[in-house]
C-alpha cells in the first residue's frame, strides 16, 4: 500500500458520532467495558434466577437494575468515544 492508495473503508471500527476510526487505546477500553458489563449482567441474572442468555428478568427490581446497567454502559461508551 502506497501513500497515494486509498485507505480501506471496511473492517475498521469507527466512532459512530464522529465518523473517524477508533484508536487502539479506545478499542481496548471498549472491550474491557463490554466484558465488565456482560459480567455484571450475568451476576444480575444469577441473583434473579433467570436465564443468563435472555434479556428479561423475573422481578421488577432486577429488571430496573438491568436497565440502569445498560444506561451506565451507554454513558461510559459515549464518554470514552468523546475523548
N, C-alpha and C positions, 0 to 999 in steps of 0.2 A: 504494500500500500504506500503510495507516494503522497507528497504534500498536496498535490492537486486533485487527488482522488476524493470522491465524496465519502463522507463518513457513513457507516452503516446506520440505517434508521430503525431496524428491528432487533429485538433481543437485548436492548439496553434499557434498564429501569429508568423511568422518567418521573420527575416530580409533577403530579397532576395539576398543581396550581401555577407553576412557572413554565413548564414545558422543557426545562433543562434536565440533563442527565443527573441522576442521584450519585453523589460521591461515594467512594468506597467506605468511608467512615460512617456516613448516613446509612448505608446498606447494612453495615454490621450492627448498628444500634437498632435499626428497624427489625432485623432478625431477632435480636435479643428481646425487644419489646413484644414481638409476636409470640415468642417462646414463653415468656413470663405470663402474658395474658392467657394463653392456652392452658398453662398450668393452673392458674387461678380459676379458670372456668371448670377445669377438671375437678379441682377441690370443691368448688361450689356444688357440682353435680354429686360428688361423694357425700357431702353434707346433706343434700336434698334427697339422696337415694334414687335419683333419676338416671336415665341413660345418658352417659357422657357423650355419645355421638349426636344426640338430639340437641335442639337449641331451646327446648322448653323445659321449664321447671315445674314442680308439682305444688309448691307453696308460693304465696304472694310475696313473702319476704325474700326468698331466694330468687324469684323472678325479678324483683326490684334490684337486688344486688347484681344480678347478671346484666341488667340494663345499665346500671352505674359502671360496671366493669367495661362494657362496650363503649360507653361515653368517655371514660378515662383513657381508654386505648386510642380513640379518635383524637382527643385533645393532645395527648402525648405525641402521636404521629404528626399532627399538624405543627406542633411546636418544633419538633425535630426537623421537619422539612422546611420550615421558615428560616432556619439558621444557615 
